Amino acid sequence: MNTAAYPYVDGFVAAVPSANKAEFIEHARAAAVVFKEHGALRVVECWGDDVPDGEVTSFTMAVKRKDDETVIFSWIEWPSRAVRDEAMPKAMQDPRLQMDVNPMPFDGKRLIYGGFASIINE
């Protein structure tokens, strides 16, 4: 199996104040432009719609969601990890992603993220 031909994915889960949905969409759209300019294939942002509380683990528990917050689930697809590794530092230094220009409308300390090598892409 040649997984090198599959995209590399950065995944994100966070809790966003529900009242900040419009600000989150604006923030995410601006960030997507930057990531795509630096080589991302696609940026997907999802607003929680059916995210149950768990008894042992759950998205809501992982991000310490408060009653007035919604869980978001997002990912960025890159052609490869090499492209992502080169692009991500440049994107994070881009003036359009700086906190004074595009502040996160949520608590970034509760953002969960990681990079994932695709193993099935059907």
C-alpha positions, 0 to 999 in steps of 0.5 A: 500500500502506497500511502505516500499518494494520500493527503496528509491531514492536520485535525482540530477539535475545539470549543467555540462560544456558540454566540461567536459562530459568525466570528468563527466562520469569518476567522476560519475563512480568512485562515483557509485562504492563507493555508491554501495559498501555502499549499493546502488542498482543502480546509474543512470546518464543521460546527457541532450538530450532534456531539453527545456528552460521553461517560468516559471520553467524548469530544465535549469532555476533551475540549472541556466544553461549557454549556454555552459552547459548541464543539468544532471539528476541522481539518486541513488536507495537504498533498504530503507531510513534506508540503505541510511541514514546509508550509505551516511555519510560513502560514503561522507567520503570515500577517493575516493570521496574527492575533491582532488581525485575525483573533481566535474567537475561542479559547486556544488553550483548549484546541486539540490538534495533530497531524495524521498520515492517511492510510485509507482514502476511498 
